[in-house]
């Protein structure tokens, strides 16, 4: 073991919840109990969407509950309090303008400008080491889908494609001159080839000296190891750096459903074990090529987190190496994030923000995903309950 590496216990709830008072923990406990019930989550999703559709005044209720748990605020200015609070525990913030479902030119331009605003903020604030970009936030889904296949393009399509590439280049150029890394989020497989191509184009252009542009690999896809290996070969041959964010994935249900409906092989791994195996394999591949790779490991899985720590130890890589980051969603897995940061590892929280009504699709997806993650809600509840009990006993001892 390196002399600067500490033994980490992800069960150390005193460290995990050091930034939260009893009231905050009790509210989180209530929310995670709710998320553990799949039926309630589905009812909540439908009712919330309906309530906003008929303009019921529920924004304040949502903001005080699920929004507060998973989002930093409605604006960048409002999010600053959360950014500073995380920084006190040596945890960085990856700001994400999580407005979804917008389709107009004005919406796309607004999102582009907001992302550029984040980059300018991050340039002056070391507690924001990265930012992110969801391509569907600045481009129509149907155009990305057309680019993904072999569709015939109209003159209007070609003009739109040019505009999309200009938006992306504007963002990436700003990131490059500001020296603020930005990663492209992964999305559905039927637009992912387009996103991959755009990310690779920007990496070739801006990653000559440092990985400013990162792409995201969803390891629940069975083809991602081969993709990663081919990207490494290309980078070494063409002399550019690679930015990789590894996640397990977020669209499994709709991926499998579409594959079944359209009668093609699902891109999703046959078992969770295969996903876990490929995730860990990708971690090793990235570490063994760390001279050209910047790695962000986005995981709530304690085994994979420990595996990455062990691999860093095996390869004698320092916890503070600037091109290796761990990342978890804001509002979840604090037992991983805070204990890693306390041991000197680079940690970020993925920090969504935006108007409550506009962030609802993100929040509903978060609730539905989490209710389907086997054991995740139980672990969150267990850690929170243990910490509340620990504090109660400590108070009695005093």
ZINOR-V731856 format. One record per residue. N is the residue number from 1. PHI is phi in radians with two decimals (NA if undefined). OMEGA is omega in degrees with one decimal (* if undefined). Layout:
# ZINOR-V731856
N;PHI;OMEGA / N;PHI;OMEGA
This chain:
# ZINOR-V731856
1;NA;176.0 / 2;-1.11;-176.8 / 3;-1.11;-178.1 / 4;-1.66;177.2 / 5;-1.71;179.0 / 6;-1.86;172.4 / 7;-1.33;-175.7 / 8;-1.92;171.1 / 9;-1.98;178.7 / 10;-1.33;177.5 / 11;-1.70;178.3 / 12;-1.36;-175.3 / 13;-1.31;177.8 / 14;-1.09;176.7 / 15;-1.29;-174.9 / 16;-1.02;-174.9 / 17;-2.03;-178.2 / 18;-1.09;-177.1 / 19;-1.63;-175.1 / 20;-2.05;175.7 / 21;-1.56;-176.1 / 22;-1.07;179.8 / 23;-1.09;179.0 / 24;-1.14;178.9 / 25;-1.14;179.7 / 26;-1.15;177.1 / 27;-1.17;177.1 / 28;-1.10;179.1 / 29;-1.05;179.1 / 30;-1.10;-178.9 / 31;-1.11;-178.8 / 32;-1.20;172.5 / 33;-1.10;178.7 / 34;-1.09;-178.4 / 35;-1.15;179.8 / 36;-1.29;-179.3 / 37;-1.82;-175.6 / 38;-1.04;-179.1 / 39;-1.13;179.5 / 40;-1.10;179.5 / 41;-1.10;179.5 / 42;-1.13;177.5 / 43;-1.12;178.9 / 44;-1.02;-178.1 / 45;-1.04;-178.0 / 46;-1.17;-178.5 / 47;-1.16;-179.6 / 48;-1.13;178.5 / 49;-1.07;179.8 / 50;-1.14;-178.9 / 51;-1.07;177.9 / 52;-1.21;-179.0 / 53;-1.11;-179.9 / 54;-1.64;172.8 / 55;1.12;171.8 / 56;-1.27;-176.3 / 57;-1.39;-176.8 / 58;-1.89;-176.5 / 59;-0.98;-176.9 / 60;-1.16;179.0 / 61;-1.18;179.5 / 62;-1.08;-176.9 / 63;-1.13;-177.9 / 64;-1.42;-175.8 / 65;-2.09;-174.0 / 66;-1.13;178.6 / 67;-1.10;-179.5 / 68;-1.09;-178.6 / 69;-1.25;-170.4 / 70;-1.98;-177.6 / 71;-2.22;-176.5 / 72;-1.47;-176.9 / 73;2.89;179.7 / 74;-1.57;-180.0 / 75;-2.33;175.5 / 76;-1.06;-178.6 / 77;-1.10;180.0 / 78;-1.21;-178.2 / 79;-1.33;-174.3 / 80;-1.03;-179.4 / 81;-1.10;179.7 / 82;-1.21;178.7 / 83;-1.01;-178.9 / 84;-1.17;-180.0 / 85;-1.15;177.2 / 86;-1.12;-178.3 / 87;-1.11;177.3 / 88;-1.07;177.7 / 89;-1.76;178.5 / 90;1.09;176.7 / 91;-1.98;179.3 / 92;-1.44;-179.1 / 93;-2.13;170.6 / 94;-1.84;-177.2 / 95;-1.32;178.8 / 96;-2.36;175.9 / 97;-1.34;-165.9 / 98;-1.60;175.3 / 99;-1.43;-176.7 / 100;-2.17;174.5 / 101;1.36;178.2 / 102;-1.62;-172.4 / 103;-2.37;-176.1 / 104;-1.63;177.7 / 105;-1.01;-179.4 / 106;-1.11;178.4 / 107;-1.09;-178.9 / 108;-1.10;179.5 / 109;-1.18;178.8 / 110;-1.10;178.9 / 111;-1.12;177.5 / 112;-1.00;-178.6 / 113;-1.14;178.9 / 114;-1.19;178.0 / 115;-1.10;177.8 / 116;-1.11;177.1 / 117;-1.09;177.1 / 118;-1.09;-179.5 / 119;-1.06;178.2 / 120;-1.10;177.5 / 121;-1.16;-178.6 / 122;-1.11;179.3 / 123;-1.01;-177.6 / 124;-1.72;-173.1 / 125;-2.27;-178.5 / 126;-1.11;177.8 / 127;-1.40;173.3 / 128;-2.10;-172.9 / 129;-1.31;-177.8 / 130;-2.42;163.2 / 131;-2.43;-175.1 / 132;-2.43;-179.1 / 133;-2.48;172.0 / 134;-1.68;-172.8 / 135;-1.04;178.5 / 136;-1.20;174.2 / 137;-1.39;-178.8 / 138;-2.23;-177.6 / 139;-2.61;178.7 / 140;-1.14;-178.1 / 141;-1.01;-174.8 / 142;-1.16;176.8 / 143;-1.25;177.4 / 144;-1.09;179.2 / 145;-1.18;177.1 / 146;-1.08;179.6 / 147;-1.11;-177.5 / 148;-1.23;-177.3 / 149;-2.00;-177.9 / 150;-2.12;-177.4 / 151;-1.28;174.5 / 152;-1.53;-176.6 / 153;-1.79;174.2 / 154;-1.49;177.4 / 155;-1.07;178.4 / 156;-1.13;177.0 / 157;-1.02;-178.5 / 158;-1.08;176.8 / 159;-1.15;-179.9 / 160;-1.17;178.1 / 161;-1.06;178.8 / 162;-1.07;179.8 / 163;-1.13;178.4 / 164;-1.05;-179.1 / 165;-1.11;177.1 / 166;-1.17;177.4 / 167;-1.07;-178.4 / 168;-1.10;-179.8 / 169;-1.13;178.4 / 170;-1.06;178.4 / 171;-1.15;-176.2 / 172;-1.18;177.6 / 173;-1.13;178.2 / 174;-1.08;177.4 / 175;-1.09;-178.6 / 176;-1.11;-177.8 / 177;-1.23;179.4 / 178;-1.56;-178.0 / 179;1.02;178.1 / 180;-2.04;179.7 / 181;-1.05;177.7 / 182;-2.36;178.0 / 183;-1.95;175.5 / 184;-1.44;175.9 / 185;-1.18;172.8 / 186;-1.45;179.7 / 187;-2.37;-176.3 / 188;-1.09;-175.4 / 189;-1.08;-176.7 / 190;-1.41;166.8 / 191;-2.24;-173.3 / 192;-1.20;177.4 / 193;-1.04;177.1 / 194;-1.10;-179.6 / 195;-1.12;177.5 / 196;-1.01;-177.8 / 197;-1.11;178.8 / 198;-1.15;179.3 / 199;-1.11;179.6 / 200;-1.10;178.7 / 201;-1.05;-179.9 / 202;-1.25;176.9 / 203;-1.12;178.9 / 204;-1.09;-176.5 / 205;-1.45;-170.0 / 206;-1.99;-175.5 / 207;-1.83;-178.9 / 208;-1.19;-177.2 / 209;-1.93;-176.7 / 210;-2.59;179.2 / 211;-1.37;175.8 / 212;-1.50;179.8 / 213;-1.75;176.6 / 214;-2.03;172.8 / 215;-2.00;-177.6 / 216;-1.97;177.8 / 217;-1.92;176.7 / 218;-1.61;-170.4 / 219;-1.39;170.3 / 220;-1.37;171.5 / 221;-1.60;-174.6 / 222;-1.33;-176.7 / 223;-1.78;-171.4 / 224;-1.37;177.9 / 225;-1.10;178.7 / 226;-1.09;178.1 / 227;-1.06;-179.8 / 228;-1.07;-179.5 / 229;-1.09;178.3 / 230;-1.16;178.6 / 231;-1.16;177.7 / 232;-1.11;178.3 / 233;-1.04;-180.0 / 234;-1.10;-178.6 / 235;-1.12;178.6 / 236;-1.18;-178.9 / 237;-1.21;-174.4 / 238;-1.75;174.0 / 239;1.12;170.1 / 240;-2.36;-179.5 / 241;-1.54;-179.9 / 242;-2.04;171.0 / 243;-1.96;-176.6 / 244;-2.23;166.8 / 245;-1.90;179.7 / 246;-1.78;173.6 / 247;-2.36;175.2 / 248;-1.44;175.6 / 249;2.43;-171.6 / 250;-2.36;-174.2 / 251;-2.24;-170.4 / 252;-1.03;-176.1 / 253;-1.06;-178.3 / 254;-1.27;176.4 / 255;-1.12;-179.3 / 256;-1.14;-180.0 / 257;-1.10;-179.0 / 258;-1.15;179.5 / 259;-1.07;179.3 / 260;-1.18;-178.6 / 261;-1.14;-176.1 / 262;-1.77;172.0 / 263;1.01;171.5 / 264;-2.34;-178.2 / 265;-1.13;179.1 / 266;-1.12;177.3 / 267;-1.32;-175.4 / 268;-1.52;177.8 / 269;-0.97;-179.3 / 270;-1.18;-179.4 / 271;-2.45;175.8 / 272;-1.14;179.7 / 273;-1.05;177.5 / 274;-1.15;176.5 / 275;-1.08;-180.0 / 276;-1.05;-179.4 / 277;-1.09;-179.5 / 278;-1.23;177.4 / 279;-1.05;-179.4 / 280;-1.16;177.6 / 281;-1.11;178.4 / 282;-1.13;176.5 / 283;-1.03;-179.7 / 284;-1.10;179.0 / 285;-1.02;-179.5 / 286;-1.13;-179.2 / 287;-1.13;179.7 / 288;-1.28;175.5 / 289;-2.13;-172.4 / 290;-1.16;176.9 / 291;-1.18;178.6 / 292;-2.12;-174.8 / 293;-2.06;164.6 / 294;-1.82;-172.8 / 295;-1.99;169.8 / 296;-2.13;-178.9 / 297;-1.65;-179.6 / 298;-1.61;-176.0 / 299;-2.59;172.9 / 300;-1.87;-176.8 / 301;-1.60;-176.1 / 302;-1.15;-180.0 / 303;-1.14;178.5 / 304;-1.18;177.0 / 305;-1.10;178.4 / 306;-1.15;178.2 / 307;-1.07;178.9 / 308;-1.12;176.9 / 309;-1.04;-179.5 / 310;-1.12;178.9 / 311;-1.17;175.9 / 312;-1.08;177.8 / 313;-1.13;-179.9 / 314;-1.05;-177.5 / 315;-1.59;178.8 / 316;0.99;178.3 / 317;-1.75;-177.4 / 318;-1.15;176.1 / 319;-1.00;-176.6 / 320;-1.62;178.4 / 321;-0.94;-169.5 / 322;-1.17;179.9 / 323;-1.82;171.4 / 324;-2.25;179.1 / 325;-2.22;167.7 / 326;-1.76;-180.0 / 327;-2.58;174.8 / 328;-2.31;177.4 / 329;-1.23;174.1 / 330;-1.09;179.0 / 331;1.65;-179.6 / 332;-2.41;173.5 / 333;0.90;176.4 / 334;-1.11;178.1 / 335;-1.11;176.6 / 336;-1.44;-173.5 / 337;-1.03;-173.6 / 338;-1.24;178.6 / 339;-1.26;174.5 / 340;-1.12;-179.0 / 341;-1.08;179.2 / 342;-1.11;179.8 / 343;-1.59;173.9 / 344;1.68;177.7 / 345;-1.49;176.0 / 346;-1.36;-175.7 / 347;-2.31;172.7 / 348;-2.27;169.6 / 349;-1.92;175.6 / 350;-1.35;-165.5 / 351;-2.03;179.2 / 352;-1.30;172.7 / 353;-2.65;179.3 / 354;2.57;178.0 / 355;-0.97;-174.9 / 356;-0.89;-177.1 / 357;-1.05;-177.4 / 358;-1.32;-177.8 / 359;-1.57;-178.1 / 360;-0.91;178.4 / 361;-1.00;177.5 / 362;-1.12;-177.0 / 363;-1.15;178.6 / 364;-1.15;177.6 / 365;-1.08;179.2 / 366;-1.08;-179.4 / 367;-1.11;-178.3 / 368;-1.18;177.9 / 369;-1.08;-175.2 / 370;-1.17;179.3 / 371;-1.17;-179.2 / 372;-1.66;-179.9 / 373;-1.42;-176.5 / 374;-1.03;174.6 / 375;1.45;-174.5 / 376;-1.09;-178.6 / 377;-1.14;178.1 / 378;-1.10;178.9 / 379;-1.17;179.2 / 380;-1.03;179.9 / 381;-1.08;-178.5 / 382;-1.08;-178.8 / 383;-1.14;179.3 / 384;-1.12;179.4 / 385;-1.08;179.1 / 386;-1.09;-179.2 / 387;-1.22;177.7 / 388;-1.10;178.2 / 389;-1.19;178.7 / 390;-1.07;179.9 / 391;-1.17;178.8 / 392;-1.10;179.4 / 393;-1.15;178.9 / 394;-1.09;179.4 / 395;-1.14;179.2 / 396;-1.15;179.7 / 397;-1.16;179.7 / 398;-1.31;*
